[in-house]
Amino acid sequence: MSKKSKSKQLHSQPVKPFFLETHWEKFIIALLFVLPLIYFSSFLSADRMIGGSDYLIGGYPFEKWIGEQEEMPLWYPHVFGGVPVLGSPVGGPLAPLAQLREIMPPHVVLAFSLVIFLFLAGLGTYLYLKAMGLSIYTAALGAVIYQFIGNLATTPAAGHAGRAASIAMFPLILYFIHSALRSKRILFFLLAALTTAFAFYEGHFQITYYGLLFILAYVFYYLIAHRKENSKRDVIKILGYGLLTVITICLLMAAIWLPVLSGLGTAARGVERGYEYATSWAMPPLEIVDVFIPTFSGILDNYWGVNSFKIHLEYFGVIAIILAALAVVLYWRKRYVKFYSIAAFVVVLVAIGNATPFFRIPYALVPGFRLFRAPALIFYLTSFSMVVLGAVAFESIFVDKKEKQSKRLFVVVGVVVAVFLLIALVFSIGGDSLVQSMQTSMNSKLSSLWGTQAARAKLSNLRSNYPSLVGGTWRTAIFALLIAGAIYLSMKRKVKVWIFSLLLIAFALVDQLSIVSKFLPQAPAPEKYYAADDVTRFIKEDTTTFRVFPTPWYEHASDLFLLYHNLQSAGGYIPNPLKRYQEYIGAGQSVMFTPTNLVQYPSCLDMLNIKYVIAPALPVDISQYDPQVQAVITRIRVFLSRFQLVFTGRRYTVYQNQHSIPRAHLVHDYAVYEESETMNIIRSQGHDPYLSVLLEEEPEFIFSDSRDSAASDVVELLKYEPNEIICLVETESPGLLVVADNWHPDWQAFVDGKGTRVYIANHTFRAVYVSEGKHEVTMKYVSAGFIYGRIISVIALLLVVGICVIGIKFKF
């Protein structure tokens, strides 16, 4: 046999595939789980926790408190005068993964939840890209990139597991919707409903809402693009199943949404605040550069942008950027490229808020849009769109390998690389002149927003960040060169596609993890982090029912440190306090703890059952301080002069308020005023809260003209728990039992077991009529919305799961 025939025979023999090729899907799914598991592995033990800012100041203490209750608490009395636990349209303590607190510490639950969310983000992206018709190698690359996009992977910096959940679940919801549109099977519509409900329970309402709007646009696009493939009957079937999906989501969410509806209008948020509010916390247009150079506006403490701070990134990797650019330039006619290109652009316009007039369109036309602020939260949809576009380009370059496009491809890649190299050179050579130019252009805007001093600090950050900025430009340019090299090798057909996929996955991990890992802070174990300070140890010795006023000078005035130690605070931290309480303390429409009235009007503080005031330890001799500081110290002294000093600690002091009105007390007089007038009366000197209460409607009872003194009244607080309060009242004349906790329509009252009306008292508190004699007064938080909603949700869940199981078995 000749050498030539032997060579032909050898080439005709099939090449045995590598083990990884034959087990690619199993490998990738395992990889998608192992990557986040390794990333968060150091937080899966109890000896440390993720040091996310919002999680530390509020998340962990609240979750700990929830876990300590014997029954599901529906009222949260420890902060802001009391608020509903289910006051927001998301799951909170009802979230499925939150139930893991029964078997593991809350901070470990957070880390494990983030592992699950990043895994589901990758899995959903992988399944969707496959459903689009892309290869398993392309889908794998897109999945890994999306797992570690900035909007998702930097959420631990704030401890925002809810945001992570919504961003992570989006591709999976989209996959089920895409499969439902393609197959017309009810199974996929119901799976979409289940995953959407999961996103609402676990996630962030606004982010999930944005995702559903995007999916709605996708549905319209799909029906138009595939109009020739769908008959009229198919379209009617899709619309019918779509309506069923919406109804199913509402039924599954009934346990959360019905309680929120019952208290509609009581919260500080959830009402329209105007265009300026809706565009606050938008993404500054200049910071779009962060997408290409992630160190541009500074990272964390080095941030110099126009917002007050920034603890996240929108960066989604150089690979996605370059491949997406190639998709738009070279593969515009391919299916889905137009949709995702336009979608990415529209999302950016929304994210930058009032920087362009475009935001007024969704603000005016899209239901619910005007209720939210922080439109920058929508940017993750641009990241996803760019990942999809990049996947289309990868498929065309590395899988299809059309030779006729190679020359044009090399030209475009060369231009992209040249642009990045040119930018790197400009920033390297520009140096001080560029810094000075940027500082000059930003100075006026920063000064108008934050004042001269803050502007100087930000501009100083710009200068100190410049070396990192130069390094970031070269970093991007180098990655662009590496990707260009991979594309060159691919077109020369020297390497198999699965190897290219692994190579770019490795590039993506090095590129993205080197940036997002900076947003994974660590904190010690809770018992160390929340260790009691000296003033807390002193106050905890008092076991009666009272509130603490942490003055603004106390480091824990606006967090849940006191809750961790089971102390009720006039302040604290919560995303959505009640509107009336905020008005009572003088915070106006803000959701922050701004206790203007508590400082300026002592009666407001007394009526709130403030027994202890935590204040700074003031120096005896203030002559060494400048006049401005001396004036502040003098004002603090004047405020504290009304109270009795009972403890002096290392940094803070504790004063006792001897004028504090008990949590539950009886009065024998009332006056009726409009809601808009009550706070003016309270702030005036003419109202005596010991003797009279302000109501906002004429009561159903009539007091006699001659009323006995309250000196002989007995009010004993027998039980004080989140969902129930029991008081023993003994009085010689009819009166009103005033409880210094926030009013809410779900609070019900019973006098000796008989239901009675709960009145709004003193603008934000509760009051109940009590006749003469001895009575047991019970107040219960009974949320009919939660009772019926829970039943509806459980029945809906069982039905949907049952139908899905049957649908999988019988393929309908």
Buried (B, 14 or more C-beta within 10 A) or exposed (E): EEEEEEEEEEEEEEEEEEEEBEEBEEBBBEBBBEBBBEBBEEBEEEEBBBBBBBBBBBBBBBBBBBBEEEEBBBBBBBBBBBBBBBBBBBBBBBBEBBEBBEEEBBBBBBBBBBBBBBBBBBBBBBBBBBBBEBBBBBBBBBBBBBBBBBBBBBBBBBBBBBBBBBBBBBBBBBBBBBBBBBEBBBBBBBBBBBBBBBBBBBBBBBBBBBBBBBBEBBBEBBBEEEEEEBEEEBEEBBEEBBEBBEEBBBBBBBBBBBBBEBBEEBBBBBEEBEBEBBBBBBBBBBBBBBBBBBBBBBBBEBBBBBBEEBBBBBBBBBBBBBBBBBBBBBBEEBEBBBBBBEBBEBBBBBBBBBBEEBBEEBBEEEEEBBBBBBBBBBBBBBBBBBBBBBBBBBBBBBBEEEEEBBEEBBEBBEEBBEBBBEBBEEBEEBEEEBBEEBBEEBBEEBBEEBEEEEBBEBBEBBBEBBEBBBBBBBBBBBBBBBBBEBBBBBBEEEEBBBBBBBBBBEBBBEBBBEBBEBBBBEBEBBEEBBEBBBBBEBBEEBEEBBBBBBBBBBEBBBBBBBBBBEBBBBBBBBBBBBBBBBBBBBBEEEBEBBBEBBBEBBBBBBBBBBBBBBBBEBEEEBEEEEEEEEEBBEEBEEBBEBBEEBBEBEEBBBBBBEBBBBBBBBBBEBEEBEEEEBBEBBBEEEBEBEEBBBBBEEBEEEBEEEBBEBEEBEBEBEEBBBBBBBBBBBBBBBBBBBBBBBBBBBBBBBBEEEEBEBBBBBBBBBBBBBEEEEBEBBBBBBBEBBBBBBEBBEEBBEBBEEBBEEBEEEEE
